Amino acid sequence: MKHYIILILLLLFTRHAYSQKESLTTFSSPFDFPLIMSGNFGELRVNHLHSGLDFKTQGVSGKKLLSIGDGYISRILVTHGSGHMLHVRYNNGYTAIYRHLSGFVSPITERVDNYQYENETWEVSITPDSTEYPVHARQQIAWSGNTGYSFGPHLHMDLLETESGDYVDALPFYKHLIKDTRAPAIQSIMFFPQAGKGVVNGKEERQAFTPGQMKPIQAWGLIGVGIKAYDYMDGTNNRCGVHTVSLSVDDKEVFRSVVDRFSTNESRMIYSWTYNAYMKSVIEPGNKLRMLQAFNNQNGLLTIDEERDYRFKYELKDLYGNTSRYQFIVRGKPQSIAQQDYTGKYYFNRDKVNSISEPGLELHIPKESLYNNVLLNYNVRIDSESIANTYQLTDEPIPMQTYGDLYIGVRNKTVADTTKYYIASIGKNGRTTSLGGKYENGFVKTRVRELGTFTVKVDTIPPQITAVNPTQWRSTGKIIFKITEKGTDIASYRGTVDGEYVPFGWEIMTNRIIYQVNPLKVKKGVKHTVELVVTDECGNKGVITIDTIL
Ligand SMILES: [Zn+2]
């Protein structure tokens, strides 16, 4: 009995403490000017879910970035993709990641400088311990910027739950500072008849409709539905992602997405959740996004098997409660459904290891790499003149969660040096993308994370380097080179002044490699020899040497 009372007291106490912690968690603004967002949590990006909030910085770089709470700087990074970055671990259980910064503040600036010269690398990764750089709320910790993969000056701020490492939406902490009276809106509704099982308006292809202009849709069998939709905020034209989407049929909810948390691993599952910019109200077997829920034991797919009207309703809501509703009718009408022909075709079952062994082609995909089962449309374009055949596995690229191994045989060894061969993926427009690869016993091998169309190509051309306005380097204090690379990507580069390493940074948006001259390392006003070597994935080296006064 006594134990019970203690247990109950303990439970009451912990529950109380927990809810108190939740309600007391606050963060201050990262800036000393009004907040306007240009991107929200979880919005759809080309190959990932946006992991944080984007804040506008009044059109410029170099705004003071203020710590949003008390804690310590737990990581200092310089990367090509996110530019200068800081992780700050806060005492309240959250960690913030600030990206695209233009620079750090003292003494971190000096530490990063030294790291770059000592390690002869532009990219920096430092993990300080909790005592090195404590910070308090509103203290300046860096300068906002536009570095890395960024389309204009802004701050990207992620908020992670430190313990789980999950990305969470930071907007609930800033709602009171940001005005939003605009509801999300659907641009287009898409139907996904399931191959061999369903049909929409007499067709088996995906079909899109504009809401409000829809005549009743006639369907039969197994179908899915999805929407292209955006949320909007006051004072900005940026399109954001939609926080809550709910689909109901005949007043019964069948699917719901609530964009509030995901892990790094889940972020790629955007490929399964979406088709182009459409969010499917269907959960494929390999889609483990915790933000999605289906309630109809068909993972959101719908069976239209009665000759009647099915009333579909979408309800979209943002965090402020702004809501929009869309209704349309799907009319059950028997239509013939063409059976899928599996004869002589590869069928990949996602629960199994999948392989292809054909002349000149080997493909091995681990279990559960695919998000769904796939019927391949395998086709070979045999060309005895070219380096290799072109292998089409699927009409459209089908991304996977994990990598498979791909081997393609070389028919004609047009170049003796085997390091020059690489596997290229060929897009619908004919554009090729390098997937790298290594030559071994007549085959080029690489890893693929997408099914599509592949062949082997050769790259023997070194990256082209041009000096950008070298006469101005002295006055601007910036040494700038422009890189042009066809074929494979840039693998590495190294810049020196008078034979000594200096940290050049690679600006991926402009393909420029830049060194901000440090007068402590490079004497001003005298003649120097600047050299830059750029190497592509096939080992082709481009070299430029310039003698000039800096
Ligand atoms: Zn961002």
Residues whose N, C-alpha, C, O or C-beta is under 5 A from the ligand:
A	BS01	ZN	L53 D54 H156
